[in-house]
């Protein structure tokens, strides 16, 4: 286990990367993980507070009954999405093995290690408003977009706080290998956990970025899972992040054809 120091605070990591314990996000809002509990929470958004309210939490009344009725369907949907992702993962990894036989840049283990390191590196650069690193790690289009978001949030005096981000799973779900190497792309499904909330210039919490309606009303920070799909594009001998899609866009990558033209 390695130890690092960030902002004067020492922390440990099981990886050789540099994920600090507290990162301050200045803008980018997360949509939450497509698991059954999150889906139930999303459904709860449409229900008035009194539908669910009782001492100590819990559900009762018509709203609670509807949640109970819908829960099996939400669980089945979450199972189906993960099944589709895992099926595409196997196809993509097999294709990458063939690609790597012709081009070492497609080596799956090295790419996964790169993605894991880059996740923390990019997140840290975002939190620190490290534009030189972001410019280096991002494709031109997404760099411009993120810079505009950072500048906008700074002008309003708001910033997001992200505590203890942890990348829990990396799955390759798309690969495109073209004769023109600058067109090469791959997409990874990233599952992660973090506590994410927004504060004003005085440090007061103005929004709890979570699927929990109760936490949002009370403006309480809450650890939350999230899923994103990161697409990388070949940039010389390196790879640059070109796009970030949210969990509900899972079919975009899972349904995309694998390209092997070399």
C-alpha positions, 0 to 999 in steps of 0.5 A: 500500500502506497502513501501520498501527501496532498494539500498537506494531508497524508493518505494511502492507496492500494494503487500506484496512482494518485487519487487524493482523499478529497477532490474539489470539483468546480462544476461537473455534475454526476448522473447516478449509477444505473442500479435498482436502488438508484432507479427506485430513488429516481422514481421517488422523485415524482412522489411527494415527501408525505408519501414516504415520510415516517419516523426513521424513514421507510415507505408506506402508502400508495407510493411505497406500494408502487415502489414495491410493485416496480422494484422487481422490474427495476432489478431485472432492468439493472441485471439486463444492462449489466448482462449486455455490458458484460457480453460486449466486454467479452467481444471487445476484449477478444477483438483487442487481443487480435488487434494487439497481435498487430499493434501493441498499443491495443494491449488490454492490460496496459490500456486498463492500467492506463485508464485507471491512472488517467481517471485519477489524473484527469479528476485531480486536474479537474479539481485543481483547475490544472488546465495544462494537464487537462489540455494534454489529457483531453481531446480538443473538443471536450477540453473546450467544453470542460474549460467553459464549465469550469469558468462558468462555475467559478464566475458564479462562486460555486464549486463541487466537492468530491470526497474519496473517489474510488474507481471500482470497475473498468470494462472495455465495451467498444474498440475501433481499429482503423488503418489511419491510427488517428481514428482509433478509439475505445470506450470503457465502462467505469463504475466508481463511488464518491461523495459529491456535493456543491458548495458556495463561496462561503463553503455552505452546501447548496446542493447534495448531488445524489439520487437520494431525495431526502439527502437533497432536501436536507442538503446532506452529503452522501456516498453515491455510486455512478457509472460513466462511459469514457471514450478515448481517441488515439493521439500520436503514441498516446490516447486522449479522452474524447467523450464522457457519456452517462449511464443511461446512454449505455446502449450507445457503446454496447450496440456499437460495432467493433471495427477491425480494419487493419 
